[in-house]
Amino acid sequence: MASGRLQAQWVVCDEGYGDSPAFLQRLDATGLWYLAEVPRDTKVWPLLEIDGQTPRDRPSSWVPPQTRSRKGPVPQRERLGCSRSAKVPLEDLAKQWPASRWQRYRLLEGHKGPLVADFLVLRAILPLNRLPGPQVWVVIRRKVSGSAEEPEWKFYLSNAPLETPLAMFVRVSGMRWPIETCFAECKGELGMDHYELRFWRGWHHHMTTVILAHHFLVRWQQRLNQREGDLAPNNDTPLAHAR
């Protein structure tokens, strides 16, 4: 890059960060796209009914007008308007949505077999201070097969552009695993955490050498024993894999 810095586009985080609206707002303000895992009881206003086609009434907010009989300052605080649309927990939304809207992907080949999951993506309005907030993507992952330790359901919110395809969300949602694997391999095989330094320059040199060595080993691993994800059968969506 001309600035000498590597520009990032995506930020992926777990529930500890995804459950913080202020943190997600700060990411959005920087121009980064986030895919944030959130608790299953997170509530949103879906923009479609559960048939996946019929638009829902959008929530609105309003400021009560000043009345003649009322004394004091003019009201300025917004309130949630009357609407037939109620907020829906993501877990309930996942169970109500029609099966035809889900798409199946094989994410990766793990040590205990392939990880296969169904994905659902839809648009919704995120509550912010109990009022309608920004429009976001809701991404829901339902495990079909894989390790017993892997949770059955995962729920995400994203501020990615409208034209973002489902395959991109699938790929990004799987990136935390290879990143964590890289750190574990670098520490276990290449001594990432074995250093005694007094200055940041030396630390940067050590980390750069370890990362380059790991990159070399990964490239050779791919040549000798390639293991990567693929689409599940009967799915024409472009390849999305985690590594």
C-alpha positions in Angstrom: 0.0 0.0 0.0 1.1 3.6 -0.6 0.7 4.4 3.1 2.9 1.5 4.1 0.1 -0.2 5.9 -1.9 -3.3 5.1 -5.5 -2.3 4.7 -8.1 -4.6 6.2 -11.7 -4.9 5.1 -13.3 -7.5 7.4 -13.5 -7.8 11.2 -14.8 -11.1 12.6 -15.5 -11.3 16.3 -17.2 -13.5 18.9 -20.2 -12.8 21.2 -18.1 -10.9 23.7 -17.7 -8.1 21.1 -20.8 -8.7 18.9 -23.0 -8.1 21.9 -21.7 -4.5 22.2 -23.7 -2.1 19.9 -21.2 0.7 20.6 -18.3 -1.5 19.4 -20.2 -2.4 16.2 -21.0 1.3 15.6 -17.3 2.2 15.9 -16.4 -0.5 13.3 -19.0 0.7 10.9 -17.8 4.3 11.3 -14.3 3.3 10.2 -15.6 1.8 7.0 -14.8 -1.8 8.1 -17.2 -4.6 7.4 -17.9 -6.8 10.4 -19.3 -10.2 10.9 -20.1 -10.4 14.6 -21.3 -13.4 16.4 -24.2 -12.6 18.7 -26.2 -14.4 21.4 -29.1 -16.5 20.2 -31.6 -14.3 22.1 -30.6 -11.1 20.2 -33.8 -9.5 18.8 -34.2 -7.8 15.5 -37.0 -6.6 13.2 -36.9 -8.8 10.1 -37.8 -7.0 6.9 -39.6 -10.1 5.5 -42.3 -12.4 6.9 -41.4 -16.0 7.6 -42.5 -17.0 4.1 -39.3 -15.2 2.9 -41.2 -13.1 0.4 -43.8 -10.9 2.0 -42.5 -7.5 3.3 -43.1 -6.7 7.0 -44.2 -3.4 8.4 -41.0 -1.4 9.3 -40.7 -0.1 12.9 -40.7 3.7 13.2 -39.9 6.3 15.9 -41.5 9.6 16.7 -41.2 12.6 19.1 -44.5 13.4 21.0 -45.8 16.9 20.1 -46.1 19.5 22.7 -49.7 19.9 24.0 -51.4 23.0 25.3 -52.0 21.5 28.7 -48.4 20.3 29.1 -45.9 22.4 31.0 -42.2 22.3 30.7 -39.7 21.9 27.8 -40.7 20.7 24.4 -40.3 16.9 24.1 -37.2 15.9 22.2 -36.7 12.2 23.1 -37.7 9.8 20.4 -40.1 7.0 21.2 -40.9 3.7 19.4 -43.9 4.2 17.2 -46.9 1.9 17.0 -46.3 -1.0 14.6 -47.7 -4.5 14.1 -44.1 -5.8 13.6 -42.6 -7.1 16.8 -38.9 -7.8 17.5 -38.0 -11.5 17.0 -35.2 -13.4 18.8 -32.7 -14.8 16.3 -33.2 -18.4 17.6 -37.0 -18.2 17.0 -36.4 -16.7 13.6 -34.1 -19.5 12.6 -36.6 -22.2 13.6 -39.5 -20.4 11.8 -37.8 -19.7 8.5 -38.8 -22.0 5.5 -36.4 -24.8 4.7 -36.3 -23.7 1.0 -34.4 -20.6 2.0 -31.4 -22.4 3.6 -28.3 -23.4 1.6 -25.9 -26.1 2.5 -22.1 -25.8 2.4 -19.2 -28.0 3.3 -16.9 -25.6 5.2 -13.7 -27.6 5.8 -12.2 -31.0 6.3 -11.6 -31.4 10.0 -9.7 -34.1 11.9 -13.0 -35.8 12.6 -14.6 -35.5 9.2 -16.1 -32.7 7.1 -18.0 -29.8 8.8 -21.2 -29.3 6.9 -23.7 -26.6 7.7 -26.8 -24.9 6.4 -26.8 -21.1 6.1 -29.6 -18.5 6.0 -29.1 -14.9 5.3 -31.7 -12.1 5.5 -32.1 -8.4 6.1 -33.3 -6.9 9.4 -33.3 -3.8 11.4 -31.2 -3.8 14.5 -32.6 -2.2 17.7 -30.4 0.6 19.0 -31.4 2.0 22.4 -34.8 0.4 22.0 -35.4 2.3 18.8 -35.0 1.2 15.1 -31.3 1.3 14.3 -29.3 0.4 11.2 -30.3 -2.2 8.6 -28.0 -5.2 8.9 -27.5 -8.7 7.5 -28.5 -11.6 9.8 -26.5 -14.7 9.1 -27.5 -18.0 10.7 -25.5 -21.2 10.6 -27.0 -24.6 11.5 -24.6 -27.5 11.9 -25.4 -30.6 9.8 -22.3 -32.6 10.6 -19.0 -32.1 12.3 -17.3 -32.3 15.7 -19.5 -32.8 18.7 -17.8 -29.8 20.3 -19.0 -27.5 17.5 -22.2 -25.7 18.5 -25.4 -26.5 16.6 -26.3 -22.9 16.0 -24.3 -19.7 15.3 -25.8 -16.3 14.8 -24.1 -13.3 13.2 -24.8 -9.7 12.3 -23.0 -7.9 9.5 -22.9 -4.4 8.0 -21.6 -5.7 4.7 -23.0 -4.1 1.5 -26.3 -5.2 0.0 -24.6 -6.9 -2.9 -22.6 -9.2 -0.7 -23.3 -12.9 -1.7 -24.0 -15.6 0.8 -20.8 -17.4 -0.2 -18.7 -14.5 1.1 -20.5 -14.7 4.5 -19.8 -18.4 4.6 -16.1 -17.9 3.9 -15.7 -15.1 6.3 -17.5 -16.9 9.1 -15.0 -19.8 8.8 -11.9 -17.6 9.0 -11.6 -17.5 12.8 -10.8 -21.2 12.9 -7.7 -21.0 10.5 -6.5 -17.9 12.3 -6.6 -19.6 15.6 -5.0 -22.7 14.1 -2.2 -20.5 12.7 -1.4 -19.1 16.2 -1.5 -22.6 17.7 0.9 -23.9 15.1 3.2 -21.0 15.3 3.5 -21.4 19.1 3.7 -25.2 19.1 6.1 -25.6 16.1 7.9 -22.4 15.4 8.4 -20.8 18.8 6.2 -17.7 18.3 6.0 -17.3 22.1 9.7 -18.0 22.8 11.3 -14.6 23.0 13.1 -12.4 25.5 13.3 -8.9 24.2 13.6 -5.3 25.4 12.5 -3.4 22.3 9.5 -3.5 19.9 11.8 -3.7 16.9 13.2 -7.0 18.0 9.7 -8.3 18.7 8.6 -7.3 15.2 11.6 -9.1 13.7 10.8 -12.3 15.6 7.1 -12.3 14.7 7.8 -11.5 11.0 10.3 -14.4 10.8 7.8 -16.8 12.5 5.0 -15.8 10.2 7.1 -16.2 7.1 8.2 -19.6 8.2 4.6 -20.7 8.9 3.6 -19.4 5.4 6.3 -21.5 3.9 5.2 -24.6 5.8 1.5 -24.1 4.9 2.3 -23.8 1.2 4.2 -27.1 1.3 1.4 -28.7 3.2 -1.1 -27.6 0.5 1.2 -29.1 -2.2 1.7 -32.4 -0.4 -1.7 -33.0 1.2 -4.3 -30.4 0.2 -7.3 -30.3 2.5 -9.8 -27.6 1.9 -13.6 -27.0 1.8 -16.0 -27.4 -1.1 -19.6 -27.0 -1.8 -22.0 -29.6 -0.5 -23.7 -31.7 -3.2 -26.6 -30.2 -5.1 -25.5 -26.6 -4.6 -24.5 -24.4 -7.5 -23.2 -21.5 -5.4 -19.5 -20.6 -5.9 -16.9 -22.3 -3.7 -16.7 -21.1 -0.1 -14.1 -22.6 2.1 -12.5 -21.6 5.4 -8.9 -22.0 4.5 
